[in-house]
């Protein structure tokens, strides 16, 4: 869930979110040869760093922003201001 403001009554509330992440993550280093791996065509693709650590922070941030409703409501029957 994410804390947001109701579009009708302007009260803060916790908005439940369900996020499914489907991405391809590319390694920066080849694990076998330990040389730099070939870069993916997409410059904004997600990567696995040279220590083989997968940082999901940016993917989660992007998917969370996409999952937040454009007009979040604290309840379906919110009366507004």
C-alpha positions as CSV (number, residue, x, y, z in Angstrom):
1,X,0.0,0.0,0.0
2,X,1.0,3.6,-0.5
3,X,-0.1,6.7,1.4
4,X,-1.9,9.1,-0.9
5,X,-4.6,11.8,-0.8
6,X,-8.3,11.2,-1.7
7,X,-9.2,13.1,-4.9
8,X,-12.7,14.0,-3.4
9,X,-12.3,14.8,0.3
10,X,-8.5,15.5,0.3
11,X,-8.0,13.2,3.3
12,X,-4.8,11.1,3.5
13,X,-5.4,7.4,3.3
14,X,-3.5,4.1,2.6
15,X,-4.2,2.9,-0.9
16,X,-3.7,-0.8,-1.4
17,X,-1.6,-1.7,-4.5
18,X,-0.9,-5.0,-6.2
19,X,2.2,-4.9,-8.4
20,X,3.5,-7.6,-10.8
21,X,6.9,-7.0,-12.2
22,X,7.8,-8.5,-15.5
23,X,11.2,-7.3,-16.6
24,X,14.4,-8.6,-18.1
25,X,17.5,-7.8,-16.1
26,X,20.9,-7.8,-17.9
27,X,24.3,-8.5,-16.2
28,X,27.0,-5.8,-16.5
29,X,29.7,-8.5,-16.3
30,X,29.9,-12.0,-17.8
31,X,30.0,-14.4,-14.9
32,X,32.2,-16.9,-16.7
33,X,34.8,-14.7,-18.3
34,X,34.5,-11.8,-15.8
35,X,34.7,-9.3,-18.7
36,X,32.1,-6.6,-19.4
37,X,29.0,-8.1,-20.9
38,X,27.5,-6.8,-24.2
39,X,25.1,-3.9,-23.6
40,X,21.4,-4.4,-24.3
41,X,20.0,-2.3,-27.1
42,X,17.7,-0.4,-24.7
43,X,19.6,2.1,-22.6
44,X,16.9,2.2,-20.0
45,X,16.9,-1.5,-19.3
46,X,17.5,-2.9,-15.8
47,X,20.9,-4.3,-15.0
48,X,22.6,-6.7,-12.5
49,X,25.8,-5.0,-11.2
50,X,29.4,-6.3,-11.4
51,X,28.9,-7.9,-7.9
52,X,25.9,-9.9,-9.2
53,X,23.5,-7.9,-7.1
54,X,20.1,-7.3,-8.5
55,X,18.7,-3.9,-7.3
56,X,15.0,-3.8,-7.7
57,X,14.5,-0.3,-6.3
58,X,14.0,1.5,-9.7
59,X,11.8,-1.2,-11.1
60,X,9.6,-1.2,-8.0
61,X,9.4,2.7,-8.1
62,X,8.3,2.7,-11.7
63,X,5.7,0.0,-11.3
64,X,4.4,1.6,-8.1
65,X,3.9,4.9,-9.9
66,X,2.0,3.1,-12.7
67,X,-0.2,1.2,-10.2
68,X,-1.4,4.3,-8.3
69,X,-4.9,5.3,-9.5
70,X,-5.1,8.7,-11.3
71,X,-8.1,9.7,-9.0
72,X,-7.5,7.8,-5.8
73,X,-10.6,7.6,-3.6
74,X,-10.5,6.7,0.2
75,X,-13.8,4.8,-0.4
76,X,-16.3,4.3,-3.2
77,X,-19.0,6.3,-1.3
78,X,-16.7,9.2,-0.4
79,X,-18.9,12.4,-0.2
80,X,-16.1,14.8,-1.0
81,X,-15.3,18.1,0.7
